[in-house]
Amino acid sequence: MDIALDKASETNASLRITLTPDDYKPEVDKKLKQYSKTVALKGFRPGHVPPALIKKMYGKGILVEEINSILGKTVSNYIRENKLQVVGDPVPNREQADAIDWDTQEQFEFSYELGLASDFDVHFDQLPALTQYQIEVTDKEINETIENLQKQFHTHEHADEVADGDTIYGELKQVNAPEGAEAGFASKTAFPTNKMAEEAKADFIGKKKGEVVTFTIETVFPNEKDRANATGVKKEEAADLTGEFTFEIEDVTRHQPAEINQELFDKTFGIGQVESEEQFRTKIAEVISKNYERESSTLLRYDIERELLNNIPILLPEEFLKNWLIESNEGKVSREQVDAEFEEFAKSVKLQLIKNKIAETADVKVEFEEIMEVTRQMVREQFGFTNTDDEEMNKTIDKIARNYLMDEKNNGQNYTSLFNRVFDDKVIEYAKTQVTVESKPASFDEFKAVAEGR
């Protein structure tokens, strides 16, 4: 076997592979021999089919299969052993392959077009200092959170008079029947006033049980989805539901914010986890603080990735990649689409190359147990499992996590996705130890302004 790499430029190369009988014949002969022992052919006893007939019938297929196998392994091994920074997939010279005479040729030559990224190094000391924001939790955020929880766990009470935000129950009738219909639309239904057009609410607010309101339905519910929900018809039917209607009010219900008591504490954090308003506020502050920490870490991660891209120049084979994207997507994307989205695609390619280089330098490895732990946590959050001391529960979580990772229906995509997530997290955590990170206190509004400006 002969392998040669011809570099046309820093980002484009051709890999040429020449195979002789010594490379493929031993394995081809071995498979032909195996076939002769197992093939069932009319007129011959099993294992007694003449080798020449076996070769005539199956030889070409076995030869093509074996050479394709050799090529796949050879290309992959060459790229890995020579640490080529290949982007996209190697593209075979199809004209050359189509010209092969599989019946008579003994020596074969194949070539692959390679797209390469230019060489680069990662120097963390050349990156600017970055900021990790310590977002302060104030009474304002705590009070707003409690108000939202009171609304979320609200109670219902009946009212005699309609107020903004109430839900009105009653009978809806169409005043004039549509042309060709015997009767107009009629239904027992509920009108949520918070879905009504602001200028139409005055027709209902202040009305009492037993009163009848006459109105134009498309004026009260201009949004067809809201009109469908209010009338109980399908959205496509709601567009035709127009004109004058009456609504006789039979009942009015009002959301009453939940009281700040043990019932609210238990609904929010679980039974017995909080026993006083002071503990309730402290627990809420802890939750908000953790959320802020995640948002701050996300922004720092974004800043690290941005500075790595801005400070590490990498050349890519743009034309090769664009052609590869069109071909690999089998006509599902046009050249115009590829051109429009190529800049973002190129950024993602460069960033992955940089992360791979960091991982190689820092010897970052991802263990199966690390992937399992991330999956376990995902299961806990999804199903609300909080007790980590329950042995039976932990066994159940483990089983769900393993089944999720090993799900064969999606060809291992769950495992690959979580592997990449753990890999990315470990690379970024290492990067945080190599760059200068300055801590800075900030209010949430200040942090939000910074994040929105990125």
Secondary structure, DSSP 8 states (H G I E B T S, - for coil): -EEEEEESSSSEEEEEEEE-HHHHHHHHHHHHHHHHHH---TTS-TT-S-HHHHHHHHHHHHHHHHHHHHHHHHHHHHHHHTT--EEEEEEE-HHHHHT--TTT--SEEEEEEEEE-------GGGS--EEEEEE---HHHHHHHHHHHHHHT-EEEEESB--TT-EEEEEEEESS--TT-SS--EEEEEEEGGGS-GGGGGGTTT-BTT-EEEEEHHHH--SHHHHHHHHTS-HHHHTT--SEEEEEEEEEEEEE---SSHHHHHHHH-TTS--SHHHHHHHHHHHHHHHHHHHHHHHHHHHHHHHHHHHS-----HHHHHHHHHHHTTTSS-HHHHHHHHHHHHHHHHHHHHHHHHHHHHT----HHHHHHHHHHHHHHHHT---TT-HHHHHHHHHHHHHHHT-GGGTTHHHHHHHHHHHHHHHHHHHHHHS-EEEEEE-HHHHHHHHHT-
